[in-house]
């Protein structure tokens, strides 16, 4: 998006899909993840006005439903969109928060913060000869295989090999992706594909083959620790550990809790690295026409139609 003088104001990647298609009939759904973003890092008053107008017009002309996840500094943008007719979204298309490790500290302090994970795991790494190396394009099939192992355990649909290969091939020349492979006695058992965005290294796709007693080797922890160190060596500020449940996020940020035994084990494991909680601006949505909006609202609490909404979410995620 540009002003009349041609100066860049903001930009974003708008994804779109057709869902519930039957013949020539279908519903157009759009998704704008973590955007629009501004070169200056914050939205000016003019940018807010233009973005709100453009996104509202797009929602009216091209989509039956438009979902927007504002960027990390997008609270003002979110407020502007809400005032123009958008509503808070319940579609859960993106994580509401995450845990992040500040890697720009002294090495000793970084180790001290991560002692709950590193100290017990280090003994296992020595015992089982665990190593972590940086992979390349030839290792993408290894990543795909390990993702398949995790998908089978946790019940999600893994991304296809061609998608992973294309993602790596496109981002690697600009240094925006890194692939870490964790091995036990030279056998790949864990992998993590991470992307670089500004000062952030963020884990995207994690795979682990826990068969044959591999779970007791702590190789995933070795991959995580290698990622934290990689981020520090390359001058980044944060290592993002991924999504955080709403209850944990609320307990930590709103209630000031540092520990709760009722939190999921995945969240407790991330806290062991000395990570700090972060809340994203909440997503917004605009669903039209009114009859579709009513059906969408009804589906939130109806098991028979929740499946259709879930399918739409999966299509938006690719």
Residue, then its C-alpha position, 0 to 999 in steps of 0.5 A: x500500500x502506498x501514498x500518493x507520493x509513492x512512499x511505501x506505507x504497509x504490506x501484507x500477504x493475503x491468503x484466500x481459499x474457496x470452501x464448502x464448494x458444490x459445483x460453481x457454488x462456494x464460499x470465498x474465505x480470506x486470511x491475513x496472517x500477522x499483518x499488514x506490517x509497516x516498514x517503520x515498525x508501527x502504523x501511522x494514523x494515515x496508514x491505519x485509516x488507509x488499511x482499515x478502508x482497504x481491508x473493509x472494502x476487500x471484505x465487502x467485495x471479494x470475500x464471504x469471510x475475512x480473518x485478520x491476525x494483526x502483527x505484534x504491534x497491531x493493537x491500534x490496527x485491531x481497534x481501528x478494524x473493530x470500529x469499522x465493523x470487524x468483530x473479535x474472531x473465535x476461529x483460532x487460526x493462529x496462536x494467541x501467544x507464545x513463550x520466548x527466550x531472550x538469547x542476548x544475554x551472557x552464555x552463563x546466564x543463558x545456561x542458568x535460565x535453561x538449567x531445568x532443561x539443559x542440566x538433566x538432558x546433558x547427561x543423556x546426550x553424553x550417554x546416548x551420543x546425541x549430536x545436532x547438525x545443521x541440515x540442508x536441502x538434501x535433509x528435507x526428506x528426513x524432516x518430512x519423515x520425522x514430521x510424519x512420526x509426530x503426526x501419527x502420535x499427535x493426530x495432525x496432518x503433516x505437510x507434504x514433502x514438496x511443500x517443505x522442499x519449496x519452503x526451504x529452497x525459497x527462504x534459504x538464499x536470503x538466510x531466513x530458514x535453518x534446519x536442525x537435525x538431532x541424531x543419536x549415534x548418527x541416526x536422525x531422530x529429531x528435526x526442527x525447521x525454523x525461520x528468521x524474521x527480524x530479530x526472531x528465530x521461530x520454530x515452524x515444523x518439529x518432528x521426532x521419531x520416538x520409537x525404539x526407546x528414543x524418548x529417553x535420549x532427550x534428543x528434542x531438547x538437544x535440538x532446542x538448545x542448538x536453536x537457542x545457541x544458533x539464534x545467539x550466534x547470529x545476533x538475534x534477540x529472541x527464540x520463539x518456542x511456539x503457541x501457548x494455551x489461553x489459560x497458561x497465558x492468562x495465568x502468567x500475564x494477568x495473574x502473575x503466576x510462574x507455575x501451575x501443576x495443572x498447566x499442560x506438560x508441553x507448556x511446562x517443558x517450554x518454561x524450563x528454558x527460561x522463556x517469557x510469555x508474550x500475547x499477540x493482538x487478538x484476531x478479528x473477522x468479518x463474515x457476510x452476509x448475515x445468514x452466513x454469519x448466523x450459521x457461523x455463530x451457530x457452528x461454534x457451539x454445535x458439534x454437527x457444524x464444528x466439523x465444517x468450520x474445522x475443515x475451513x480452518x484447515x484449508x486456510x492453513x494449507 
